[in-house]
């Protein structure tokens, strides 16, 4: 069985493969009434980059650790894509949508870990 932390690591590697930016891991496992244990939030600067990040995560996680998402939503317009990995939900935003929804601030009492961008 694959550990949740390992899935998160591979998701982050998939994001970085396509130069996703401002990646944050939101750990909600210690909160009451949480939706899932983790959010992984990142952004791409265009529809095509958001779509590329989505495909990279899906392919990278499947190839490296044989885990597939339960569902993916938002691929048609690629402004905000959500990927459901059970205990982990990945959100890939374009910047204006990320700024509007501010998911990190909705879960402000969770532990937020910022992942440095690759240059």
C-alpha positions as CSV (number, residue, x, y, z in Angstrom):
1,X,0.0,0.0,0.0
2,X,1.3,3.4,-0.9
3,X,1.7,6.0,1.9
4,X,-0.1,9.3,1.6
5,X,3.2,11.2,2.0
6,X,4.7,9.3,-1.0
7,X,1.7,10.3,-3.1
8,X,2.2,13.9,-2.1
9,X,5.9,13.7,-3.0
10,X,5.1,12.4,-6.5
11,X,2.3,15.0,-7.0
12,X,4.9,17.7,-6.2
13,X,7.4,16.2,-8.6
14,X,4.7,16.1,-11.3
15,X,4.0,19.8,-10.7
16,X,7.6,20.8,-10.8
17,X,8.1,18.8,-14.0
18,X,5.9,21.4,-15.8
19,X,7.1,24.4,-13.8
20,X,4.0,24.8,-11.7
21,X,4.4,27.7,-9.3
22,X,3.6,28.7,-5.7
23,X,3.0,25.1,-4.5
24,X,1.5,24.8,-1.0
25,X,0.7,21.6,0.9
26,X,-2.2,22.2,3.3
27,X,-2.2,19.5,6.1
28,X,-5.7,19.3,7.5
29,X,-5.3,16.0,9.3
30,X,-5.3,17.6,12.8
31,X,-8.5,19.6,12.2
32,X,-12.0,18.6,13.0
33,X,-14.5,18.3,10.1
34,X,-11.9,18.4,7.3
35,X,-12.8,17.4,3.8
36,X,-9.7,15.3,3.2
37,X,-6.3,15.1,4.9
38,X,-4.4,17.2,2.4
39,X,-4.7,19.8,-0.3
40,X,-1.9,20.4,-2.7
41,X,-2.4,23.8,-4.4
42,X,-0.3,25.2,-7.2
43,X,-0.7,27.4,-10.2
44,X,0.0,27.6,-13.9
45,X,0.0,30.8,-15.9
46,X,-2.3,29.7,-18.8
47,X,-4.9,27.2,-19.8
48,X,-2.2,25.1,-21.6
49,X,0.1,25.2,-18.6
50,X,-2.7,24.2,-16.2
51,X,-3.6,21.3,-18.5
52,X,0.1,20.3,-18.8
53,X,0.5,20.3,-15.0
54,X,-2.7,18.2,-14.7
55,X,-1.4,15.6,-17.2
56,X,2.1,15.6,-15.7
57,X,0.7,14.9,-12.2
58,X,-1.6,12.1,-13.5
59,X,1.1,10.5,-15.5
60,X,3.9,10.9,-13.0
61,X,2.0,9.5,-10.1
62,X,0.6,6.6,-12.2
63,X,4.0,5.7,-13.6
64,X,6.1,6.1,-10.4
65,X,3.8,4.6,-7.8
66,X,0.9,3.1,-9.7
67,X,-1.8,5.4,-8.2
68,X,-4.6,6.9,-10.3
69,X,-6.9,9.8,-9.3
70,X,-10.5,8.9,-8.5
71,X,-11.7,11.9,-10.5
72,X,-10.5,15.0,-12.3
73,X,-12.7,18.0,-12.8
74,X,-12.1,21.3,-14.7
75,X,-10.0,20.0,-17.5
76,X,-12.3,21.5,-20.2
77,X,-11.5,25.1,-19.5
78,X,-8.3,24.5,-17.4
79,X,-8.8,27.6,-15.2
80,X,-9.1,25.5,-12.0
81,X,-8.6,21.8,-12.1
82,X,-9.3,19.6,-9.1
83,X,-7.8,16.1,-8.9
84,X,-9.2,13.6,-6.3
85,X,-6.7,11.2,-4.8
86,X,-8.9,10.2,-1.9
87,X,-7.2,11.7,1.2
88,X,-5.4,14.3,-1.1
89,X,-7.1,16.8,-3.3
90,X,-4.9,18.7,-5.8
91,X,-5.9,22.1,-7.0
92,X,-4.3,23.6,-10.1
93,X,-5.3,27.2,-10.6
94,X,-4.6,30.0,-13.0
95,X,-3.4,33.0,-10.8
96,X,-6.6,35.1,-11.0
97,X,-8.8,32.1,-9.9
98,X,-6.4,31.2,-7.1
99,X,-6.5,34.8,-5.9
100,X,-10.3,34.9,-6.0
101,X,-10.9,31.6,-4.1
102,X,-8.1,31.9,-1.6
103,X,-8.2,28.2,-0.5
104,X,-5.2,28.6,1.7
105,X,-6.9,31.3,3.8
106,X,-10.1,29.1,4.1
107,X,-8.0,26.5,5.9
108,X,-5.8,29.0,7.8
109,X,-5.7,26.9,11.0
110,X,-4.2,24.0,9.0
111,X,-0.4,23.5,8.7
112,X,0.7,25.2,5.4
113,X,4.0,24.1,3.8
114,X,5.3,26.1,0.9
115,X,7.3,24.2,-1.7
116,X,10.0,26.3,-3.4
117,X,9.6,26.8,-7.1
118,X,12.2,25.3,-9.4
119,X,14.1,27.8,-11.4
